Amino acid sequence: MRRIAAALAGDPRVEGLWLEGDDDSIQWPPYAPIDLHFAVAEPNLQELRAALHELLQQAGPVSDFSQQDAPLQGYAGTARLKDGTPLTYRLERTSQIAKVPRRAVNVLLDRSGGLLIPALSFEKR
């Protein structure tokens, strides 16, 4: 997870990066399965979508990479990490972040100057 976070944090198009889960167990390793979300401004969404597989590969080989539309939010997909850990991800439009109910969240990167966390909605799904 640290290698993935470092690879995505190195890309300026990623404005925020967080894990989601059912409870606060996502705060500590091992992070399995991984439900990774990241905030991307609308002008960068398509470009980052196209580069995502390569960015994940920088952190280590991934297999079974998939990607599909996630209406309004952006894009979602799955992959399997080198050690077999399943990864689900969601590229979210920054404009839609506050409109999506969240479960437990572990923020890994926040380039918003502290605005990301208050924007996350913790209503029950």
HELIX and SHEET records of a PDB file:
HELIX    1   1 ARG A    2  ALA A    9  1                                   8    
HELIX    2   2 ASP A   24  GLN A   27  5                                   4    
HELIX    3   3 GLU A   42  GLN A   58  1                                  17    
HELIX    4   4 THR A   94  LYS A   99  5                                   6    
HELIX    5   5 LEU A  116  ALA A  119  1                                   4    
SHEET    1   A 6 VAL A  62  ALA A  70  0                                        
SHEET    2   A 6 GLY A  74  LEU A  81 -1                                        
SHEET    3   A 6 PRO A  86  ARG A  93 -1                                        
SHEET    4   A 6 ILE A  34  VAL A  40  1                                        
SHEET    5   A 6 VAL A  14  GLY A  21 -1                                        
SHEET    6   A 6 ALA A 104  ASP A 110 -1                                        
END                                                                             
